[in-house]
């Protein structure tokens, strides 16, 4: 499979979609970190800040949950 040439406007659209996804995921992560889920479940990740292993594990768990969606979304764009 060769390199696919795209028109400049298509590349700009891909970059714009990437920026929008980045901003949306950043806001969702900050929300999970500070507010938790709807109705308080799951609890905010910051609740476990006193336990570094649990704190990092919860952050990586959140990241793991969104990875499939991210790869699927970008796979359909390219």
mmCIF file of the N, C-alpha and C atoms, coordinates in Angstrom:
data_MODEL
# 
_entry.id   MODEL 
# 
loop_
_atom_site.group_PDB 
_atom_site.id 
_atom_site.type_symbol 
_atom_site.label_atom_id 
_atom_site.label_alt_id 
_atom_site.label_comp_id 
_atom_site.label_asym_id 
_atom_site.label_entity_id 
_atom_site.label_seq_id 
_atom_site.pdbx_PDB_ins_code 
_atom_site.Cartn_x 
_atom_site.Cartn_y 
_atom_site.Cartn_z 
_atom_site.occupancy 
_atom_site.B_iso_or_equiv 
_atom_site.pdbx_formal_charge 
_atom_site.auth_seq_id 
_atom_site.auth_comp_id 
_atom_site.auth_asym_id 
_atom_site.auth_atom_id 
_atom_site.pdbx_PDB_model_num 
ATOM 1   N N  . UNK A 1 1  ? 0.849   -1.170 0.000  1.00 0.00 ? 1  UNK A N  1 
ATOM 2   C CA . UNK A 1 1  ? 0.000   0.000  0.000  1.00 0.00 ? 1  UNK A CA 1 
ATOM 3   C C  . UNK A 1 1  ? 0.895   1.234  0.000  1.00 0.00 ? 1  UNK A C  1 
ATOM 4   N N  . UNK A 1 2  ? 0.691   2.123  -0.941 1.00 0.00 ? 2  UNK A N  1 
ATOM 5   C CA . UNK A 1 2  ? 1.526   3.300  -1.084 1.00 0.00 ? 2  UNK A CA 1 
ATOM 6   C C  . UNK A 1 2  ? 1.050   4.454  -0.222 1.00 0.00 ? 2  UNK A C  1 
ATOM 7   N N  . UNK A 1 3  ? 1.841   5.489  -0.255 1.00 0.00 ? 3  UNK A N  1 
ATOM 8   C CA . UNK A 1 3  ? 1.505   6.709  0.487  1.00 0.00 ? 3  UNK A CA 1 
ATOM 9   C C  . UNK A 1 3  ? 0.335   7.407  -0.200 1.00 0.00 ? 3  UNK A C  1 
ATOM 10  N N  . UNK A 1 4  ? -0.642  7.799  0.557  1.00 0.00 ? 4  UNK A N  1 
ATOM 11  C CA . UNK A 1 4  ? -1.814  8.465  0.019  1.00 0.00 ? 4  UNK A CA 1 
ATOM 12  C C  . UNK A 1 4  ? -1.596  9.973  0.088  1.00 0.00 ? 4  UNK A C  1 
ATOM 13  N N  . UNK A 1 5  ? -1.696  10.630 -1.070 1.00 0.00 ? 5  UNK A N  1 
ATOM 14  C CA . UNK A 1 5  ? -1.570  12.087 -1.109 1.00 0.00 ? 5  UNK A CA 1 
ATOM 15  C C  . UNK A 1 5  ? -2.936  12.699 -0.833 1.00 0.00 ? 5  UNK A C  1 
ATOM 16  N N  . UNK A 1 6  ? -2.994  13.626 0.040  1.00 0.00 ? 6  UNK A N  1 
ATOM 17  C CA . UNK A 1 6  ? -4.254  14.293 0.356  1.00 0.00 ? 6  UNK A CA 1 
ATOM 18  C C  . UNK A 1 6  ? -4.131  15.769 0.028  1.00 0.00 ? 6  UNK A C  1 
ATOM 19  N N  . UNK A 1 7  ? -5.259  16.330 -0.337 1.00 0.00 ? 7  UNK A N  1 
ATOM 20  C CA . UNK A 1 7  ? -5.296  17.760 -0.611 1.00 0.00 ? 7  UNK A CA 1 
ATOM 21  C C  . UNK A 1 7  ? -5.051  18.524 0.694  1.00 0.00 ? 7  UNK A C  1 
ATOM 22  N N  . UNK A 1 8  ? -4.491  19.729 0.600  1.00 0.00 ? 8  UNK A N  1 
ATOM 23  C CA . UNK A 1 8  ? -4.187  20.497 1.820  1.00 0.00 ? 8  UNK A CA 1 
ATOM 24  C C  . UNK A 1 8  ? -5.400  20.726 2.717  1.00 0.00 ? 8  UNK A C  1 
ATOM 25  N N  . UNK A 1 9  ? -6.583  20.916 2.135  1.00 0.00 ? 9  UNK A N  1 
ATOM 26  C CA . UNK A 1 9  ? -7.756  21.149 2.988  1.00 0.00 ? 9  UNK A CA 1 
ATOM 27  C C  . UNK A 1 9  ? -8.140  19.900 3.758  1.00 0.00 ? 9  UNK A C  1 
ATOM 28  N N  . UNK A 1 10 ? -7.897  18.725 3.190  1.00 0.00 ? 10 UNK A N  1 
ATOM 29  C CA . UNK A 1 10 ? -8.185  17.484 3.917  1.00 0.00 ? 10 UNK A CA 1 
ATOM 30  C C  . UNK A 1 10 ? -7.242  17.339 5.108  1.00 0.00 ? 10 UNK A C  1 
ATOM 31  N N  . UNK A 1 11 ? -5.972  17.696 4.903  1.00 0.00 ? 11 UNK A N  1 
ATOM 32  C CA . UNK A 1 11 ? -5.021  17.632 6.010  1.00 0.00 ? 11 UNK A CA 1 
ATOM 33  C C  . UNK A 1 11 ? -5.407  18.615 7.109  1.00 0.00 ? 11 UNK A C  1 
ATOM 34  N N  . UNK A 1 12 ? -5.851  19.800 6.720  1.00 0.00 ? 12 UNK A N  1 
ATOM 35  C CA . UNK A 1 12 ? -6.289  20.782 7.716  1.00 0.00 ? 12 UNK A CA 1 
ATOM 36  C C  . UNK A 1 12 ? -7.488  20.269 8.497  1.00 0.00 ? 12 UNK A C  1 
ATOM 37  N N  . UNK A 1 13 ? -8.397  19.578 7.814  1.00 0.00 ? 13 UNK A N  1 
ATOM 38  C CA . UNK A 1 13 ? -9.566  19.022 8.497  1.00 0.00 ? 13 UNK A CA 1 
ATOM 39  C C  . UNK A 1 13 ? -9.159  17.939 9.482  1.00 0.00 ? 13 UNK A C  1 
ATOM 40  N N  . UNK A 1 14 ? -8.222  17.093 9.074  1.00 0.00 ? 14 UNK A N  1 
ATOM 41  C CA . UNK A 1 14 ? -7.754  16.034 9.975  1.00 0.00 ? 14 UNK A CA 1 
ATOM 42  C C  . UNK A 1 14 ? -7.086  16.645 11.207 1.00 0.00 ? 14 UNK A C  1 
ATOM 43  N N  . UNK A 1 15 ? -6.281  17.668 11.001 1.00 0.00 ? 15 UNK A N  1 
ATOM 44  C CA . UNK A 1 15 ? -5.631  18.344 12.133 1.00 0.00 ? 15 UNK A CA 1 
ATOM 45  C C  . UNK A 1 15 ? -6.670  18.986 13.041 1.00 0.00 ? 15 UNK A C  1 
ATOM 46  N N  . UNK A 1 16 ? -7.677  19.621 12.458 1.00 0.00 ? 16 UNK A N  1 
ATOM 47  C CA . UNK A 1 16 ? -8.724  20.268 13.254 1.00 0.00 ? 16 UNK A CA 1 
ATOM 48  C C  . UNK A 1 16 ? -9.505  19.247 14.078 1.00 0.00 ? 16 UNK A C  1 
ATOM 49  N N  . UNK A 1 17 ? -9.850  18.122 13.466 1.00 0.00 ? 17 UNK A N  1 
ATOM 50  C CA . UNK A 1 17 ? -10.562 17.068 14.204 1.00 0.00 ? 17 UNK A CA 1 
ATOM 51  C C  . UNK A 1 17 ? -9.687  16.546 15.337 1.00 0.00 ? 17 UNK A C  1 
ATOM 52  N N  . UNK A 1 18 ? -8.398  16.380 15.066 1.00 0.00 ? 18 UNK A N  1 
ATOM 53  C CA . UNK A 1 18 ? -7.478  15.937 16.115 1.00 0.00 ? 18 UNK A CA 1 
ATOM 54  C C  . UNK A 1 18 ? -7.420  16.918 17.275 1.00 0.00 ? 18 UNK A C  1 
ATOM 55  N N  . UNK A 1 19 ? -7.381  18.201 16.964 1.00 0.00 ? 19 UNK A N  1 
ATOM 56  C CA . UNK A 1 19 ? -7.363  19.217 18.014 1.00 0.00 ? 19 UNK A CA 1 
ATOM 57  C C  . UNK A 1 19 ? -8.656  19.215 18.820 1.00 0.00 ? 19 UNK A C  1 
ATOM 58  N N  . UNK A 1 20 ? -9.783  19.056 18.154 1.00 0.00 ? 20 UNK A N  1 
ATOM 59  C CA . UNK A 1 20 ? -11.065 19.006 18.858 1.00 0.00 ? 20 UNK A CA 1 
ATOM 60  C C  . UNK A 1 20 ? -11.142 17.793 19.779 1.00 0.00 ? 20 UNK A C  1 
ATOM 61  N N  . UNK A 1 21 ? -10.678 16.638 19.275 1.00 0.00 ? 21 UNK A N  1 
ATOM 62  C CA . UNK A 1 21 ? -10.678 15.426 20.102 1.00 0.00 ? 21 UNK A CA 1 
ATOM 63  C C  . UNK A 1 21 ? -9.759  15.600 21.315 1.00 0.00 ? 21 UNK A C  1 
ATOM 64  N N  . UNK A 1 22 ? -8.593  16.184 21.087 1.00 0.00 ? 22 UNK A N  1 
ATOM 65  C CA . UNK A 1 22 ? -7.653  16.415 22.187 1.00 0.00 ? 22 UNK A CA 1 
ATOM 66  C C  . UNK A 1 22 ? -8.301  17.266 23.264 1.00 0.00 ? 22 UNK A C  1 
ATOM 67  N N  . UNK A 1 23 ? -8.923  18.361 22.876 1.00 0.00 ? 23 UNK A N  1 
ATOM 68  C CA . UNK A 1 23 ? -9.546  19.259 23.849 1.00 0.00 ? 23 UNK A CA 1 
ATOM 69  C C  . UNK A 1 23 ? -10.688 18.579 24.589 1.00 0.00 ? 23 UNK A C  1 
ATOM 70  N N  . UNK A 1 24 ? -11.510 17.809 23.872 1.00 0.00 ? 24 UNK A N  1 
ATOM 71  C CA . UNK A 1 24 ? -12.626 17.112 24.511 1.00 0.00 ? 24 UNK A CA 1 
ATOM 72  C C  . UNK A 1 24 ? -12.123 16.073 25.509 1.00 0.00 ? 24 UNK A C  1 
ATOM 73  N N  . UNK A 1 25 ? -11.110 15.301 25.116 1.00 0.00 ? 25 UNK A N  1 
ATOM 74  C CA . UNK A 1 25 ? -10.572 14.288 26.027 1.00 0.00 ? 25 UNK A CA 1 
ATOM 75  C C  . UNK A 1 25 ? -9.879  14.922 27.219 1.00 0.00 ? 25 UNK A C  1 
ATOM 76  N N  . UNK A 1 26 ? -9.208  16.035 27.012 1.00 0.00 ? 26 UNK A N  1 
ATOM 77  C CA . UNK A 1 26 ? -8.568  16.733 28.119 1.00 0.00 ? 26 UNK A CA 1 
ATOM 78  C C  . UNK A 1 26 ? -9.617  17.183 29.135 1.00 0.00 ? 26 UNK A C  1 
ATOM 79  N N  . UNK A 1 27 ? -10.719 17.753 28.652 1.00 0.00 ? 27 UNK A N  1 
ATOM 80  C CA . UNK A 1 27 ? -11.789 18.187 29.560 1.00 0.00 ? 27 UNK A CA 1 
ATOM 81  C C  . UNK A 1 27 ? -12.396 16.995 30.297 1.00 0.00 ? 27 UNK A C  1 
ATOM 82  N N  . UNK A 1 28 ? -12.602 15.874 29.593 1.00 0.00 ? 28 UNK A N  1 
ATOM 83  C CA . UNK A 1 28 ? -13.156 14.679 30.242 1.00 0.00 ? 28 UNK A CA 1 
ATOM 84  C C  . UNK A 1 28 ? -12.205 14.138 31.305 1.00 0.00 ? 28 UNK A C  1 
ATOM 85  N N  . UNK A 1 29 ? -10.907 14.171 31.024 1.00 0.00 ? 29 UNK A N  1 
ATOM 86  C CA . UNK A 1 29 ? -9.941  13.675 31.999 1.00 0.00 ? 29 UNK A CA 1 
ATOM 87  C C  . UNK A 1 29 ? -9.917  14.560 33.240 1.00 0.00 ? 29 UNK A C  1 
ATOM 88  N N  . UNK A 1 30 ? -9.897  15.863 33.044 1.00 0.00 ? 30 UNK A N  1 
ATOM 89  C CA . UNK A 1 30 ? -9.897  16.784 34.184 1.00 0.00 ? 30 UNK A CA 1 
ATOM 90  C C  . UNK A 1 30 ? -11.177 16.591 35.001 1.00 0.00 ? 30 UNK A C  1 
ATOM 91  N N  . UNK A 1 31 ? -12.285 16.367 34.328 1.00 0.00 ? 31 UNK A N  1 
ATOM 92  C CA . UNK A 1 31 ? -13.544 16.122 35.033 1.00 0.00 ? 31 UNK A CA 1 
ATOM 93  C C  . UNK A 1 31 ? -13.467 14.828 35.848 1.00 0.00 ? 31 UNK A C  1 
ATOM 94  N N  . UNK A 1 32 ? -12.925 13.759 35.248 1.00 0.00 ? 32 UNK A N  1 
ATOM 95  C CA . UNK A 1 32 ? -12.781 12.492 35.975 1.00 0.00 ? 32 UNK A CA 1 
ATOM 96  C C  . UNK A 1 32 ? -11.825 12.650 37.143 1.00 0.00 ? 32 UNK A C  1 
ATOM 97  N N  . UNK A 1 33 ? -10.817 13.468 36.958 1.00 0.00 ? 33 UNK A N  1 
ATOM 98  C CA . UNK A 1 33 ? -9.822  13.685 37.999 1.00 0.00 ? 33 UNK A CA 1 
ATOM 99  C C  . UNK A 1 33 ? -10.398 14.453 39.183 1.00 0.00 ? 33 UNK A C  1 
ATOM 100 N N  . UNK A 1 34 ? -11.232 15.450 38.910 1.00 0.00 ? 34 UNK A N  1 
ATOM 101 C CA . UNK A 1 34 ? -11.688 16.341 39.974 1.00 0.00 ? 34 UNK A CA 1 
ATOM 102 C C  . UNK A 1 34 ? -13.134 16.119 40.419 1.00 0.00 ? 34 UNK A C  1 
ATOM 103 N N  . UNK A 1 35 ? -14.000 15.672 39.507 1.00 0.00 ? 35 UNK A N  1 
ATOM 104 C CA . UNK A 1 35 ? -15.421 15.542 39.844 1.00 0.00 ? 35 UNK A CA 1 
ATOM 105 C C  . UNK A 1 35 ? -15.938 14.110 39.863 1.00 0.00 ? 35 UNK A C  1 
ATOM 106 N N  . UNK A 1 36 ? -15.260 13.234 39.148 1.00 0.00 ? 36 UNK A N  1 
ATOM 107 C CA . UNK A 1 36 ? -15.729 11.859 39.066 1.00 0.00 ? 36 UNK A CA 1 
ATOM 108 C C  . UNK A 1 36 ? -16.838 11.712 38.041 1.00 0.00 ? 36 UNK A C  1 
ATOM 109 N N  . UNK A 1 37 ? -17.555 10.619 38.141 1.00 0.00 ? 37 UNK A N  1 
ATOM 110 C CA . UNK A 1 37 ? -18.617 10.335 37.187 1.00 0.00 ? 37 UNK A CA 1 
ATOM 111 C C  . UNK A 1 37 ? -19.939 10.962 37.582 1.00 0.00 ? 37 UNK A C  1 
ATOM 112 N N  . UNK A 1 38 ? -20.963 10.683 36.773 1.00 0.00 ? 38 UNK A N  1 
ATOM 113 C CA . UNK A 1 38 ? -22.289 11.227 37.080 1.00 0.00 ? 38 UNK A CA 1 
ATOM 114 C C  . UNK A 1 38 ? -22.805 10.693 38.412 1.00 0.00 ? 38 UNK A C  1 
ATOM 115 N N  . UNK A 1 39 ? -23.321 11.570 39.210 1.00 0.00 ? 39 UNK A N  1 
ATOM 116 C CA . UNK A 1 39 ? -23.837 11.168 40.516 1.00 0.00 ? 39 UNK A CA 1 
ATOM 117 C C  . UNK A 1 39 ? -22.745 10.766 41.497 1.00 0.00 ? 39 UNK A C  1 
ATOM 118 N N  . UNK A 1 40 ? -21.488 11.093 41.177 1.00 0.00 ? 40 UNK A N  1 
ATOM 119 C CA . UNK A 1 40 ? -20.394 10.770 42.088 1.00 0.00 ? 40 UNK A CA 1 
ATOM 120 C C  . UNK A 1 40 ? -19.838 9.371  41.959 1.00 0.00 ? 40 UNK A C  1 
ATOM 121 N N  . UNK A 1 41 ? -20.334 8.588  41.018 1.00 0.00 ? 41 UNK A N  1 
ATOM 122 C CA . UNK A 1 41 ? -19.815 7.233  40.812 1.00 0.00 ? 41 UNK A CA 1 
ATOM 123 C C  . UNK A 1 41 ? -19.328 7.112  39.393 1.00 0.00 ? 41 UNK A C  1 
ATOM 124 N N  . UNK A 1 42 ? -18.109 6.764  39.129 1.00 0.00 ? 42 UNK A N  1 
ATOM 125 C CA . UNK A 1 42 ? -17.065 6.528  40.113 1.00 0.00 ? 42 UNK A CA 1 
ATOM 126 C C  . UNK A 1 42 ? -16.614 7.819  40.779 1.00 0.00 ? 42 UNK A C  1 
ATOM 127 N N  . UNK A 1 43 ? -15.972 7.664  41.896 1.00 0.00 ? 43 UNK A N  1 
ATOM 128 C CA . UNK A 1 43 ? -15.496 8.822  42.652 1.00 0.00 ? 43 UNK A CA 1 
ATOM 129 C C  . UNK A 1 43 ? -14.360 9.512  41.895 1.00 0.00 ? 43 UNK A C  1 
ATOM 130 N N  . UNK A 1 44 ? -14.093 10.769 42.211 1.00 0.00 ? 44 UNK A N  1 
ATOM 131 C CA . UNK A 1 44 ? -12.982 11.474 41.551 1.00 0.00 ? 44 UNK A CA 1 
ATOM 132 C C  . UNK A 1 44 ? -11.658 10.751 41.781 1.00 0.00 ? 44 UNK A C  1 
ATOM 133 N N  . UNK A 1 45 ? -10.813 10.771 40.775 1.00 0.00 ? 45 UNK A N  1 
ATOM 134 C CA . UNK A 1 45 ? -9.515  10.111 40.880 1.00 0.00 ? 45 UNK A CA 1 
ATOM 135 C C  . UNK A 1 45 ? -8.671  10.754 41.976 1.00 0.00 ? 45 UNK A C  1 
ATOM 136 N N  . UNK A 1 46 ? -8.823  12.050 42.176 1.00 0.00 ? 46 UNK A N  1 
ATOM 137 C CA . UNK A 1 46 ? -8.028  12.763 43.180 1.00 0.00 ? 46 UNK A CA 1 
ATOM 138 C C  . UNK A 1 46 ? -8.274  12.283 44.604 1.00 0.00 ? 46 UNK A C  1 
ATOM 139 N N  . UNK A 1 47 ? -9.346  11.575 44.836 1.00 0.00 ? 47 UNK A N  1 
ATOM 140 C CA . UNK A 1 47 ? -9.646  11.054 46.171 1.00 0.00 ? 47 UNK A CA 1 
ATOM 141 C C  . UNK A 1 47 ? -8.515  10.134 46.629 1.00 0.00 ? 47 UNK A C  1 
ATOM 142 N N  . UNK A 1 48 ? -7.843  9.493  45.668 1.00 0.00 ? 48 UNK A N  1 
ATOM 143 C CA . UNK A 1 48 ? -6.788  8.538  45.994 1.00 0.00 ? 48 UNK A CA 1 
ATOM 144 C C  . UNK A 1 48 ? -5.395  9.129  45.826 1.00 0.00 ? 48 UNK A C  1 
ATOM 145 N N  . UNK A 1 49 ? -5.279  10.459 45.845 1.00 0.00 ? 49 UNK A N  1 
ATOM 146 C CA . UNK A 1 49 ? -3.982  11.115 45.643 1.00 0.00 ? 49 UNK A CA 1 
ATOM 147 C C  . UNK A 1 49 ? -2.977  10.756 46.741 1.00 0.00 ? 49 UNK A C  1 
ATOM 148 N N  . UNK A 1 50 ? -3.441  10.347 47.903 1.00 0.00 ? 50 UNK A N  1 
ATOM 149 C CA . UNK A 1 50 ? -2.534  9.984  48.996 1.00 0.00 ? 50 UNK A CA 1 
ATOM 150 C C  . UNK A 1 50 ? -1.836  8.654  48.752 1.00 0.00 ? 50 UNK A C  1 
ATOM 151 N N  . UNK A 1 51 ? -2.383  7.843  47.849 1.00 0.00 ? 51 UNK A N  1 
ATOM 152 C CA . UNK A 1 51 ? -1.812  6.534  47.517 1.00 0.00 ? 51 UNK A CA 1 
ATOM 153 C C  . UNK A 1 51 ? -1.310  6.579  46.077 1.00 0.00 ? 51 UNK A C  1 
ATOM 154 N N  . UNK A 1 52 ? -0.003  6.810  45.866 1.00 0.00 ? 52 UNK A N  1 
ATOM 155 C CA . UNK A 1 52 ? 0.513   7.007  44.512 1.00 0.00 ? 52 UNK A CA 1 
ATOM 156 C C  . UNK A 1 52 ? 0.224   5.854  43.558 1.00 0.00 ? 52 UNK A C  1 
ATOM 157 N N  . UNK A 1 53 ? 0.318   4.630  44.035 1.00 0.00 ? 53 UNK A N  1 
ATOM 158 C CA . UNK A 1 53 ? 0.073   3.477  43.164 1.00 0.00 ? 53 UNK A CA 1 
ATOM 159 C C  . UNK A 1 53 ? -1.376  3.443  42.692 1.00 0.00 ? 53 UNK A C  1 
ATOM 160 N N  . UNK A 1 54 ? -2.300  3.660  43.583 1.00 0.00 ? 54 UNK A N  1 
ATOM 161 C CA . UNK A 1 54 ? -3.723  3.674  43.233 1.00 0.00 ? 54 UNK A CA 1 
ATOM 162 C C  . UNK A 1 54 ? -4.049  4.869  42.338 1.00 0.00 ? 54 UNK A C  1 
ATOM 163 N N  . UNK A 1 55 ? -3.459  6.017  42.650 1.00 0.00 ? 55 UNK A N  1 
ATOM 164 C CA . UNK A 1 55 ? -3.689  7.259  41.898 1.00 0.00 ? 55 UNK A CA 1 
ATOM 165 C C  . UNK A 1 55 ? -3.274  7.088  40.433 1.00 0.00 ? 55 UNK A C  1 
ATOM 166 N N  . UNK A 1 56 ? -2.060  6.604  40.227 1.00 0.00 ? 56 UNK A N  1 
ATOM 167 C CA . UNK A 1 56 ? -1.570  6.388  38.863 1.00 0.00 ? 56 UNK A CA 1 
ATOM 168 C C  . UNK A 1 56 ? -2.347  5.260  38.195 1.00 0.00 ? 56 UNK A C  1 
ATOM 169 N N  . UNK A 1 57 ? -2.675  4.229  38.944 1.00 0.00 ? 57 UNK A N  1 
ATOM 170 C CA . UNK A 1 57 ? -3.469  3.129  38.392 1.00 0.00 ? 57 UNK A CA 1 
ATOM 171 C C  . UNK A 1 57 ? -4.839  3.584  37.915 1.00 0.00 ? 57 UNK A C  1 
ATOM 172 N N  . UNK A 1 58 ? -5.492  4.458  38.675 1.00 0.00 ? 58 UNK A N  1 
ATOM 173 C CA . UNK A 1 58 ? -6.790  4.982  38.268 1.00 0.00 ? 58 UNK A CA 1 
ATOM 174 C C  . UNK A 1 58 ? -6.680  5.849  37.015 1.00 0.00 ? 58 UNK A C  1 
ATOM 175 N N  . UNK A 1 59 ? -5.600  6.645  36.938 1.00 0.00 ? 59 UNK A N  1 
ATOM 176 C CA . UNK A 1 59 ? -5.409  7.462  35.737 1.00 0.00 ? 59 UNK A CA 1 
ATOM 177 C C  . UNK A 1 59 ? -5.159  6.583  34.518 1.00 0.00 ? 59 UNK A C  1 
ATOM 178 N N  . UNK A 1 60 ? -4.331  5.551  34.673 1.00 0.00 ? 60 UNK A N  1 
ATOM 179 C CA . UNK A 1 60 ? -4.075  4.645  33.558 1.00 0.00 ? 60 UNK A CA 1 
ATOM 180 C C  . UNK A 1 60 ? -5.321  3.847  33.194 1.00 0.00 ? 60 UNK A C  1 
ATOM 181 N N  . UNK A 1 61 ? -6.129  3.506  34.179 1.00 0.00 ? 61 UNK A N  1 
ATOM 182 C CA . UNK A 1 61 ? -7.391  2.823  33.906 1.00 0.00 ? 61 UNK A CA 1 
ATOM 183 C C  . UNK A 1 61 ? -8.332  3.685  33.094 1.00 0.00 ? 61 UNK A C  1 
ATOM 184 N N  . UNK A 1 62 ? -8.398  4.957  33.423 1.00 0.00 ? 62 UNK A N  1 
ATOM 185 C CA . UNK A 1 62 ? -9.240  5.877  32.657 1.00 0.00 ? 62 UNK A CA 1 
ATOM 186 C C  . UNK A 1 62 ? -8.737  5.967  31.222 1.00 0.00 ? 62 UNK A C  1 
ATOM 187 N N  . UNK A 1 63 ? -7.422  6.079  31.067 1.00 0.00 ? 63 UNK A N  1 
ATOM 188 C CA . UNK A 1 63 ? -6.827  6.161  29.740 1.00 0.00 ? 63 UNK A CA 1 
ATOM 189 C C  . UNK A 1 63 ? -7.103  4.892  28.936 1.00 0.00 ? 63 UNK A C  1 
ATOM 190 N N  . UNK A 1 64 ? -7.020  3.755  29.580 1.00 0.00 ? 64 UNK A N  1 
ATOM 191 C CA . UNK A 1 64 ? -7.296  2.483  28.911 1.00 0.00 ? 64 UNK A CA 1 
ATOM 192 C C  . UNK A 1 64 ? -8.726  2.434  28.383 1.00 0.00 ? 64 UNK A C  1 
ATOM 193 N N  . UNK A 1 65 ? -9.662  2.974  29.147 1.00 0.00 ? 65 UNK A N  1 
ATOM 194 C CA . UNK A 1 65 ? -11.061 2.965  28.724 1.00 0.00 ? 65 UNK A CA 1 
ATOM 195 C C  . UNK A 1 65 ? -11.291 3.761  27.451 1.00 0.00 ? 65 UNK A C  1 
ATOM 196 N N  . UNK A 1 66 ? -10.570 4.846  27.263 1.00 0.00 ? 66 UNK A N  1 
ATOM 197 C CA . UNK A 1 66 ? -10.808 5.687  26.090 1.00 0.00 ? 66 UNK A CA 1 
ATOM 198 C C  . UNK A 1 66 ? -9.925  5.324  24.899 1.00 0.00 ? 66 UNK A C  1 
ATOM 199 N N  . UNK A 1 67 ? -8.900  4.491  25.088 1.00 0.00 ? 67 UNK A N  1 
ATOM 200 C CA . UNK A 1 67 ? -7.976  4.170  23.991 1.00 0.00 ? 67 UNK A CA 1 
ATOM 201 C C  . UNK A 1 67 ? -8.670  3.515  22.798 1.00 0.00 ? 67 UNK A C  1 
ATOM 202 N N  . UNK A 1 68 ? -9.531  2.555  23.030 1.00 0.00 ? 68 UNK A N  1 
ATOM 203 C CA . UNK A 1 68 ? -10.203 1.891  21.917 1.00 0.00 ? 68 UNK A CA 1 
ATOM 204 C C  . UNK A 1 68 ? -10.997 2.884  21.081 1.00 0.00 ? 68 UNK A C  1 
ATOM 205 N N  . UNK A 1 69 ? -11.685 3.765  21.756 1.00 0.00 ? 69 UNK A N  1 
ATOM 206 C CA . UNK A 1 69 ? -12.477 4.760  21.038 1.00 0.00 ? 69 UNK A CA 1 
ATOM 207 C C  . UNK A 1 69 ? -11.590 5.704  20.237 1.00 0.00 ? 69 UNK A C  1 
ATOM 208 N N  . UNK A 1 70 ? -10.466 6.110  20.802 1.00 0.00 ? 70 UNK A N  1 
ATOM 209 C CA . UNK A 1 70 ? -9.547  7.008  20.112 1.00 0.00 ? 70 UNK A CA 1 
ATOM 210 C C  . UNK A 1 70 ? -8.994  6.332  18.852 1.00 0.00 ? 70 UNK A C  1 
ATOM 211 N N  . UNK A 1 71 ? -8.513  5.111  18.987 1.00 0.00 ? 71 UNK A N  1 
ATOM 212 C CA . UNK A 1 71 ? -7.932  4.424  17.831 1.00 0.00 ? 71 UNK A CA 1 
ATOM 213 C C  . UNK A 1 71 ? -8.979  4.163  16.765 1.00 0.00 ? 71 UNK A C  1 
ATOM 214 N N  . UNK A 1 72 ? -10.192 3.829  17.147 1.00 0.00 ? 72 UNK A N  1 
ATOM 215 C CA . UNK A 1 72 ? -11.260 3.625  16.179 1.00 0.00 ? 72 UNK A CA 1 
ATOM 216 C C  . UNK A 1 72 ? -11.584 4.907  15.454 1.00 0.00 ? 72 UNK A C  1 
ATOM 217 N N  . UNK A 1 73 ? -11.669 6.009  16.196 1.00 0.00 ? 73 UNK A N  1 
ATOM 218 C CA . UNK A 1 73 ? -12.010 7.305  15.594 1.00 0.00 ? 73 UNK A CA 1 
ATOM 219 C C  . UNK A 1 73 ? -10.968 7.749  14.594 1.00 0.00 ? 73 UNK A C  1 
ATOM 220 N N  . UNK A 1 74 ? -9.707  7.647  14.945 1.00 0.00 ? 74 UNK A N  1 
ATOM 221 C CA . UNK A 1 74 ? -8.649  8.084  14.039 1.00 0.00 ? 74 UNK A CA 1 
ATOM 222 C C  . UNK A 1 74 ? -8.480  7.104  12.876 1.00 0.00 ? 74 UNK A C  1 
ATOM 223 N N  . UNK A 1 75 ? -8.760  5.845  13.110 1.00 0.00 ? 75 UNK A N  1 
ATOM 224 C CA . UNK A 1 75 ? -8.681  4.871  12.030 1.00 0.00 ? 75 UNK A CA 1 
ATOM 225 C C  . UNK A 1 75 ? -9.675  5.129  10.917 1.00 0.00 ? 75 UNK A C  1 
ATOM 226 N N  . UNK A 1 76 ? -10.826 5.669  11.257 1.00 0.00 ? 76 UNK A N  1 
ATOM 227 C CA . UNK A 1 76 ? -11.825 5.976  10.239 1.00 0.00 ? 76 UNK A CA 1 
ATOM 228 C C  . UNK A 1 76 ? -11.482 7.249  9.473  1.00 0.00 ? 76 UNK A C  1 
ATOM 229 N N  . UNK A 1 77 ? -10.656 8.120  10.054 1.00 0.00 ? 77 UNK A N  1 
ATOM 230 C CA . UNK A 1 77 ? -10.277 9.357  9.374  1.00 0.00 ? 77 UNK A CA 1 
ATOM 231 C C  . UNK A 1 77 ? -9.185  9.149  8.347  1.00 0.00 ? 77 UNK A C  1 
ATOM 232 N N  . UNK A 1 78 ? -8.294  8.226  8.641  1.00 0.00 ? 78 UNK A N  1 
ATOM 233 C CA . UNK A 1 78 ? -7.115  8.077  7.790  1.00 0.00 ? 78 UNK A CA 1 
ATOM 234 C C  . UNK A 1 78 ? -7.328  7.074  6.703  1.00 0.00 ? 78 UNK A C  1 
# 
